[in-house]
Amino acid sequence: MSRFLNVLRSWLMMTSIIVVGHSLQSFRDHTFLYENIYTGKPDLGEKAKTCILCAVNGLQARTFGVWTLLSSVVRCLCAIDIHNKTLYYITLWTFFIGMGHFLCISILGMLVGLRHLEAEPGSRQKKRN
C-alpha cells in the first residue's frame, strides 16, 4: 500500500474519533452547537441574537449528533478497509455533504487517495480469489 494511503487511513481514523466527540456532546447538551460550532453570528440586534441562540433546539442537536455519529462510523470503516471502493465513495460523500457546514481538507485528501488507490496493482483482488 502506498505511503499516502497509510497517511489517509490515519487521517480518516483521527477525524472519526473527533467526530464521535462532537456527536456525544450534541446528545449531552444542545447548547454546544451554537456555543462552539456555529459561532459565526452576524451583528444583529439583541432580539435577533436571542432568536439565533434559540434556533438550535434539542431535536436539531440530536439530528446533528446522529449525522456525525454515522459519518464517524463510515470514516472508521473506510480507514480499516480503504480498498473497498464502494465504502471509499460513500466516505468521500460524507465529506461532500458535510462541506455544506464545514469546509475541510479531507475532501482533497480523499480525492488524491482515490488516485493512489486506482494506481495500485490488483493485488487486493488476487488475495480475495
C-alpha positions, 0 to 999 in steps of 0.5 A: 500500500502506498505511503499516502494511503497509510497517511489517509487511513490515519487521517480518516481514523483521527477525524472519526474519533473527533467526530464521535466527540462532537456527536456525544456532546450534541446528545449531552447538551444542545447548547454546544452547537451554537456555543462552539460550532456555529459561532459565526453570528452576524451583528444583529440586534439583541432580539435577533441574537436571542432568536439565533441562540434559540434556533438550535433546539434539542431535536436539531442537536440530536439530528446533528449528533446522529449525522456525525455519529454515522459519518464517524462510523463510515470514516472508521470503516473506510480507514480499516478497509480503504480498498473497498471502493464502494465504502471509499465513495460513500466516505468521500460523500460524507465529506461532500455533504458535510462541506455544506457546514464545514469546509475541510481538507479531507475532501482533497485528501480523499480525492488524491487517495482515490488516485493512489488507490486506482494506481495500485496493482490488483493485488487486493483482488488476487488475495480475495480469489 
